[in-house]
Amino acid sequence: MIKLIASDLDGTLLQNGAQKLNPEVFPLIRELRRKGIVFAAASGRQYPNLRRLFSPVWQDMIFLAENGALMMQHGEVIASYPVARETGLAIIRDIETYGRCEVLLSGKHTSYLHTRSKDLAAALLYDTRNAVTIVDDFAQVDEPFLKISAFDPEGIEHAAAHFQERWGGVVSAAVSGEEWMDFTVANKGGAIRLLQQKFGFQKAEMMAFGDNYNDLQMLEAVGHGYIMENAAEPLRERFPLHAKRVEDTLAAFLEGRLL
């Protein structure tokens, strides 16, 4: 019996650049909760953004924000895993000096930006609707560094190998979108394993949905890992269970047509 279902957002529950959830997901989450099944949003997005997206049902679920670096339930912190400050500042310096890359630094309630691009700031504020604070120097940020992200407007594939080589052995460094790469000491798989321990779930009792490389550990941590049909071919080949829409798979599960 499934007891936990986790889903990524961008490219998974939010497809084709959507910034609002399909309303049909909310009654599905309520029904999961009624059946005693925990639903978790597992995303690189910040917690305030996720809570806003799921506002009709936020009290019925768990949030694995910042790729699992911040875990929240009922407005309370379950766990938090910040990057060591000196390590974080070194990663930031590397990103700032590499090509056209920009830095987005994530705290608990806001992200910090020192941008050369007004377009990026506008996109984060008005499209993604993140809470954003502009700083002159990231060293001025005095709260824990939950996640550091590199943004390359020309596509992160140009920079990913460099960052992976420099930092992959120090932190979790994973491509999270066409233009983004995330650096954390946590990952979604570790967050799932913590929930597994917290609630006493077995691997076979957990399901997850994802579409990108920052979802790998999460999909491997559960017994039923669904990769989205729009994912990169190497990922589709790696996971035999595929989904076109999370909502359709959840509905089929609740109707008894899966598992």
Secondary structure, 3 states (H helix, E strand, C coil): CCCEEEECCECCCECCCCCCCCCCHHHHHHHHHHCCCEEEEECCCCHHHHHHHCCCCHHHEEEEEHHHCEEEECCEEEEECCECHHHHHHHHHHHHCCCCCEEEEECCCCEEECCCCHHHHHHHHHHCCCCEEECCCHHHCCCCECEEEEECCCCCHHHHHHHHHHHCCCCEEEECCCCEEEEECCCHHHHHHHHHHHHCCCHHHEEEEECCHHHHHHHHHCCEEEEECCCCHHHHHHCCEEECCHHHHHHHHHCCCCC
